[in-house]
């Protein structure tokens, strides 16, 4: 089974997690990306060394890198519903990204529990659950999947179109909320990026970031699935035949301003002309598609890593670092050429923080011991009177201890 990215950082290098309780309920910043494969986080040491992600790597170095945190239903909406509720898809009711699924906002979510415990709560960016967010004091979300350039947003029911690149805008809005929050209360901020979701459109400033690098190929790039089952033969996520002209930037491109389009065309047009002239076939064509895919996908991640760095810097500059938990995760993993594929990684299981007082999960960083204590996670939870006033997680989260 393949993993997705999950990193935890205790901003400020707190040597013992239990010290956070002495500082009061910890603030929480949850940074969520879309389809970010662990292979494209340098802290996971993929042998291809696809990209350096210094800001995300800092979370692994100074906090904890999770190696066995998996997703049960690896697609955008259902993954988000599970994060919010702590429940599998059959329990939270959000199964897929089709019109049949609409998130039931009346059910208990962890932002609602935190809000009931006195937290300010906000979500900015990709929501993708159809219904409007509940349990948040502030929300400013992308309609549906959102777009990379000049995206429309839905801010508390008000529709606003903003100019610029979506990852930068989401980061700006997140920081604006942090600056203007009620500083007398602890906070939960969910900063949720569209990137690096298909069609992988990088920030204009990162076009050409790899200087036309020819990327190392995964050993199975040209897999023919010999001796494999029906699923391998019938999947629809092959670089060879599923990638379309929009994915490969061989069409007219996204809806950009004239100034933006000038920069876009300056990068892609000459390379597309050279590609057409070369008339590549067979494995050479697959290699070209793979390298175009890597440039675009990794270019999107550069902006995400930059966003993480900006948020960490703000927390430090504002004196919030010592009592803020920062979590970075992707909604699921992604194939980066393995088996000739580019789609989401499926057939995975969820990782839960539950069970014993000290659950060993992941790899130790330099700042803390690699274990969790129940008293830390309870430090920001509801009081006894609040627990008696409403549903508690044990009442609606079902599962078995993994041992």
VMD Tcl script that draws the C-alpha trace (Angstrom):
set ca {
  {0.00 0.00 0.00}
  {1.16 3.52 -0.77}
  {1.14 6.34 1.71}
  {0.16 9.96 1.56}
  {1.98 12.87 3.14}
  {1.37 13.62 6.81}
  {3.78 15.74 8.82}
  {3.44 17.34 12.24}
  {5.48 20.27 13.49}
  {5.46 21.69 16.98}
  {6.50 25.19 16.03}
  {9.17 26.32 18.43}
  {10.94 23.01 19.10}
  {9.04 22.27 22.31}
  {11.12 19.43 23.82}
  {8.18 17.69 25.51}
  {4.66 17.74 24.10}
  {3.19 17.98 27.58}
  {4.67 21.46 27.99}
  {2.09 22.80 25.53}
  {-0.65 22.22 28.05}
  {1.07 24.61 30.46}
  {0.84 27.35 27.82}
  {-2.91 26.95 27.49}
  {-4.91 25.28 24.72}
  {-2.61 24.99 21.67}
  {-3.39 26.79 18.44}
  {-3.72 24.47 15.43}
  {-2.81 25.19 11.81}
  {-3.81 22.41 9.42}
  {-2.31 22.81 5.94}
  {-3.89 20.50 3.36}
  {-2.77 20.01 -0.23}
  {-4.36 17.98 -3.00}
  {-2.69 14.93 -4.61}
  {0.75 15.66 -3.16}
  {2.64 12.38 -3.36}
  {5.25 11.59 -0.72}
  {7.77 11.07 -3.54}
  {7.70 14.84 -4.07}
  {8.60 15.71 -0.47}
  {12.37 15.62 -0.09}
  {12.04 14.56 3.57}
  {10.82 11.17 2.33}
  {14.06 10.64 0.36}
  {12.69 9.34 -2.93}
  {15.72 8.04 -4.88}
  {14.82 10.19 -7.89}
  {15.31 13.36 -5.82}
  {12.51 15.04 -7.74}
  {12.28 18.28 -5.75}
  {13.59 20.06 -2.68}
  {10.83 21.12 -0.26}
  {12.71 22.94 2.52}
  {9.70 24.38 4.35}
  {7.78 21.10 4.43}
  {11.00 19.28 5.33}
  {11.29 21.54 8.36}
  {8.13 19.96 9.73}
  {9.77 16.55 9.49}
  {13.07 17.73 10.98}
  {11.69 19.71 13.91}
  {8.53 17.71 14.50}
  {7.43 14.32 13.26}
  {7.24 12.59 9.89}
  {4.40 10.11 9.58}
  {5.26 7.05 7.52}
  {2.17 4.88 7.99}
  {-0.73 7.33 7.88}
  {-2.97 6.17 5.05}
  {-6.23 7.19 3.41}
  {-9.27 4.87 3.14}
  {-11.00 6.53 0.17}
  {-8.40 8.31 -1.93}
  {-10.33 11.03 -3.69}
  {-10.76 14.74 -2.93}
  {-14.14 15.08 -1.22}
  {-14.29 11.81 0.72}
  {-10.80 12.38 2.13}
  {-11.85 15.81 3.39}
  {-15.04 14.44 4.92}
  {-12.99 11.87 6.82}
  {-10.59 14.51 8.14}
  {-13.50 16.59 9.42}
  {-15.46 13.77 11.02}
  {-12.94 11.06 11.87}
  {-15.31 8.61 10.19}
  {-15.10 6.32 7.18}
  {-17.11 7.26 4.09}
  {-19.95 4.85 4.84}
  {-20.36 6.58 8.22}
  {-20.03 10.25 7.18}
  {-22.10 9.77 4.01}
  {-19.69 11.31 1.50}
  {-18.60 8.54 -0.86}
  {-17.30 10.17 -4.04}
  {-17.07 13.39 -6.06}
  {-20.26 12.82 -8.03}
  {-23.53 14.71 -7.76}
  {-24.80 11.97 -5.44}
  {-22.54 13.14 -2.62}
  {-23.26 16.19 -0.49}
  {-21.66 16.61 2.90}
  {-24.10 16.59 5.81}
  {-22.97 19.64 7.73}
  {-25.19 18.83 10.69}
  {-22.96 15.97 11.86}
  {-20.26 16.41 14.48}
  {-16.86 17.55 13.20}
  {-13.66 18.34 15.02}
  {-13.90 22.10 14.19}
  {-17.32 22.13 15.90}
  {-15.86 20.47 18.99}
  {-13.01 22.96 19.11}
  {-15.38 25.87 18.59}
  {-17.47 24.58 21.47}
  {-14.30 24.56 23.58}
  {-13.68 28.26 22.93}
  {-11.60 28.13 19.76}
  {-11.91 30.47 16.78}
  {-12.18 28.39 13.63}
  {-11.54 29.21 9.99}
  {-11.16 27.37 6.70}
  {-9.67 28.90 3.55}
  {-9.23 27.31 0.14}
  {-10.46 24.03 -1.30}
  {-13.58 22.64 0.40}
  {-15.13 20.45 -2.32}
  {-17.95 19.07 -0.19}
  {-20.87 20.79 -2.02}
  {-22.66 22.07 1.10}
  {-21.48 25.24 2.82}
  {-18.98 24.79 5.67}
  {-20.36 24.52 9.22}
  {-18.49 24.80 12.49}
  {-16.36 27.71 11.27}
  {-16.43 31.33 12.37}
  {-14.97 32.26 8.98}
  {-14.83 30.49 5.65}
  {-13.57 31.57 2.23}
  {-13.60 28.63 -0.16}
  {-13.12 27.69 -3.79}
  {-16.27 26.59 -5.65}
  {-15.84 22.93 -6.57}
  {-12.32 22.07 -7.69}
  {-11.35 25.70 -8.14}
  {-8.98 27.00 -10.81}
  {-5.31 27.94 -10.63}
  {-5.42 31.45 -12.09}
  {-7.70 34.35 -11.15}
  {-10.02 32.08 -9.16}
  {-13.53 32.81 -7.92}
  {-14.13 32.32 -4.18}
  {-17.18 31.97 -1.97}
  {-16.63 34.02 1.18}
  {-19.39 33.34 3.67}
  {-21.92 33.23 0.82}
  {-20.47 36.20 -1.08}
  {-18.97 35.34 -4.48}
  {-15.70 37.12 -5.20}
  {-13.26 36.78 -8.10}
  {-9.63 37.39 -7.16}
  {-6.70 38.03 -9.46}
  {-3.51 36.07 -9.10}
  {-2.33 32.53 -8.46}
  {-4.55 30.35 -6.30}
  {-1.88 29.06 -3.89}
  {-0.66 32.61 -3.20}
  {-4.22 33.86 -2.72}
  {-5.13 31.08 -0.27}
  {-1.99 31.83 1.72}
  {-2.69 35.58 1.73}
  {-6.26 35.03 2.93}
  {-5.09 32.63 5.64}
  {-2.53 35.10 6.93}
  {-5.07 37.94 6.80}
  {-7.42 35.94 9.01}
  {-4.62 35.18 11.46}
  {-3.69 38.86 11.65}
  {-7.28 39.95 12.33}
  {-8.42 37.13 14.64}
  {-9.53 37.62 18.24}
  {-6.16 37.31 19.97}
  {-7.76 36.38 23.29}
  {-8.79 32.95 22.00}
  {-6.94 29.89 20.70}
  {-7.53 29.17 17.03}
  {-7.90 26.48 14.40}
  {-6.96 27.47 10.85}
  {-7.47 25.01 7.99}
  {-5.48 26.28 5.00}
  {-6.45 23.98 2.12}
  {-4.72 24.22 -1.26}
  {-5.94 23.22 -4.70}
  {-2.38 22.39 -5.75}
  {-0.97 20.15 -7.03}
  {-4.25 18.79 -8.43}
  {-4.61 18.10 -12.15}
  {-4.14 19.92 -14.56}
  {-0.96 20.98 -12.70}
  {-0.65 24.64 -13.72}
  {2.40 26.18 -12.01}
  {2.77 29.75 -10.86}
  {4.13 31.82 -13.71}
  {7.26 32.59 -11.71}
  {8.04 28.87 -11.51}
  {7.76 28.12 -15.22}
  {11.16 26.74 -16.14}
  {12.06 26.09 -12.50}
  {13.85 22.86 -13.48}
  {15.81 24.29 -16.44}
  {14.44 21.59 -18.78}
  {15.69 18.80 -16.54}
  {15.31 15.24 -17.78}
  {13.94 13.48 -14.71}
  {15.08 10.06 -13.52}
  {12.50 7.50 -14.56}
  {10.79 5.09 -12.20}
  {11.74 1.50 -12.96}
  {8.16 0.69 -13.93}
  {7.49 3.65 -16.24}
  {6.97 1.27 -19.19}
  {5.11 -1.43 -17.25}
  {2.91 -3.61 -19.49}
  {1.08 -5.22 -16.51}
  {1.95 -8.73 -17.67}
  {0.61 -11.35 -15.29}
  {-1.37 -8.73 -13.38}
  {-5.08 -8.64 -12.62}
  {-8.03 -6.98 -14.32}
  {-7.73 -3.68 -12.41}
  {-4.20 -2.99 -13.66}
  {-5.29 -3.51 -17.25}
  {-8.51 -1.51 -17.03}
  {-7.34 1.53 -15.02}
  {-7.59 4.92 -16.73}
  {-4.61 6.88 -15.45}
  {-1.83 6.09 -17.90}
  {0.70 8.71 -18.98}
  {0.79 6.87 -22.30}
  {-2.85 7.31 -23.27}
  {-4.93 9.07 -20.58}
  {-3.09 12.40 -20.40}
  {-4.83 14.91 -22.64}
  {-3.71 18.12 -24.36}
  {-4.83 20.23 -21.41}
  {-2.74 18.14 -19.01}
  {0.28 18.48 -21.31}
  {-0.20 22.21 -22.02}
  {-0.64 21.56 -25.73}
  {-3.94 23.43 -25.96}
  {-4.79 27.12 -25.70}
  {-4.04 27.17 -21.99}
  {-5.99 28.45 -18.97}
  {-8.01 31.65 -18.83}
  {-5.33 34.24 -18.17}
  {-5.03 37.99 -18.46}
  {-3.10 39.23 -21.52}
  {-0.07 39.91 -19.31}
  {-0.22 36.44 -17.77}
  {-0.71 34.76 -21.16}
  {2.39 36.45 -22.50}
  {4.53 34.83 -19.81}
  {2.75 31.48 -20.24}
  {3.29 31.41 -23.99}
  {6.90 32.51 -23.69}
  {7.63 29.31 -21.80}
  {5.35 26.71 -23.39}
  {5.10 27.82 -27.02}
  {8.70 27.20 -28.16}
  {8.85 23.88 -26.31}
  {5.54 22.77 -27.81}
  {6.75 23.68 -31.28}
  {9.91 21.63 -30.74}
  {7.79 18.72 -29.52}
  {5.55 18.85 -32.63}
  {8.57 18.96 -34.91}
  {10.20 15.95 -33.23}
  {7.17 13.71 -33.94}
  {8.03 11.40 -31.03}
  {6.70 7.86 -30.91}
  {6.62 4.93 -28.50}
  {8.80 5.17 -25.40}
  {10.25 8.52 -26.49}
  {6.74 10.00 -26.48}
  {6.02 8.58 -23.03}
  {9.31 10.04 -21.77}
  {8.41 13.47 -23.10}
  {5.00 13.34 -21.44}
  {6.57 12.18 -18.17}
  {9.04 15.06 -18.13}
  {6.37 17.65 -18.98}
  {4.22 16.19 -16.19}
  {7.09 16.39 -13.71}
  {7.87 20.02 -14.59}
  {4.26 21.10 -14.14}
  {3.36 19.01 -11.10}
  {6.54 19.85 -9.20}
  {6.20 23.53 -10.15}
  {2.84 23.57 -8.37}
  {4.42 22.04 -5.27}
  {7.08 24.75 -5.17}
  {4.29 27.25 -4.46}
  {2.82 25.00 -1.76}
  {6.20 24.70 -0.05}
  {6.58 28.47 -0.25}
  {3.16 28.83 1.39}
  {4.19 26.59 4.29}
  {7.29 28.72 4.79}
  {5.27 31.93 4.88}
  {2.90 30.55 7.50}
  {5.72 29.27 9.72}
  {7.46 32.64 9.49}
  {4.28 34.45 10.51}
  {3.85 32.24 13.56}
  {7.41 32.94 14.63}
  {7.22 36.68 13.97}
  {3.98 36.96 15.98}
  {5.28 34.98 18.96}
  {2.80 32.15 18.33}
  {5.33 29.42 17.63}
  {5.69 27.95 21.10}
  {2.02 27.06 21.42}
  {0.97 26.19 17.89}
  {0.66 22.74 16.36}
  {1.24 22.81 12.59}
  {0.09 19.83 10.54}
  {0.82 19.36 6.84}
  {-0.99 16.66 4.91}
  {-2.19 15.76 1.44}
  {-5.67 14.36 0.88}
  {-4.06 11.33 -0.78}
  {-0.93 10.21 -2.56}
  {-0.30 10.28 -6.29}
  {1.55 8.19 -8.85}
  {4.49 10.03 -10.35}
  {5.19 7.72 -13.25}
  {5.28 4.45 -11.32}
  {3.68 1.75 -13.52}
  {3.27 4.46 -16.14}
  {0.55 6.08 -14.03}
  {-0.32 9.57 -12.80}
  {-3.53 9.07 -10.79}
  {-4.44 8.94 -7.13}
  {-3.09 6.12 -5.00}
  {-5.92 3.84 -3.94}
  {-6.25 0.62 -1.92}
  {-5.13 2.28 1.30}
  {-6.22 2.28 4.93}
  {-6.63 5.04 7.50}
  {-4.16 5.88 10.25}
  {-5.74 6.87 13.57}
  {-4.36 8.37 16.78}
  {-6.05 6.10 19.26}
  {-5.47 3.37 21.80}
  {-2.58 3.44 24.24}
  {-1.27 6.40 26.20}
  {1.90 6.42 24.11}
  {1.33 5.41 20.49}
  {4.50 5.23 18.43}
  {3.78 6.58 14.98}
  {6.26 7.74 12.38}
  {9.85 8.83 12.63}
  {11.49 10.98 15.27}
  {12.56 14.47 14.36}
  {15.23 16.44 16.19}
  {12.87 18.38 18.45}
  {10.57 15.90 20.22}
  {10.17 12.28 21.25}
  {8.20 10.26 18.66}
  {5.12 9.63 20.77}
  {1.80 11.19 21.68}
  {0.29 11.67 25.11}
  {-3.42 11.73 25.75}
  {-3.17 14.72 28.07}
  {-1.78 16.90 25.24}
  {-4.65 16.26 22.88}
  {-7.12 16.77 25.70}
  {-5.56 20.05 26.76}
  {-7.57 22.04 24.25}
  {-10.70 19.94 24.42}
  {-14.09 20.60 25.98}
  {-14.57 21.01 29.72}
  {-16.62 18.47 31.66}
  {-19.71 20.66 31.37}
  {-19.23 21.00 27.60}
  {-18.79 17.24 27.26}
  {-22.15 16.76 28.94}
  {-23.82 19.26 26.61}
  {-23.39 17.45 23.30}
  {-22.24 14.39 21.37}
  {-18.71 13.16 22.03}
  {-16.37 11.45 19.57}
  {-16.69 8.04 21.24}
  {-20.41 8.16 20.52}
  {-20.14 8.39 16.73}
  {-16.65 7.23 15.72}
  {-16.57 3.48 15.20}
  {-13.48 1.35 14.72}
  {-11.17 -1.17 16.24}
  {-7.82 -0.70 17.92}
  {-5.14 -1.82 15.49}
  {-2.99 -3.31 18.21}
}
mol new
graphics top color blue
foreach p $ca { graphics top sphere $p radius 0.5 }
foreach p [lrange $ca 0 end-1] q [lrange $ca 1 end] { graphics top cylinder $p $q radius 0.2 }
display resetview
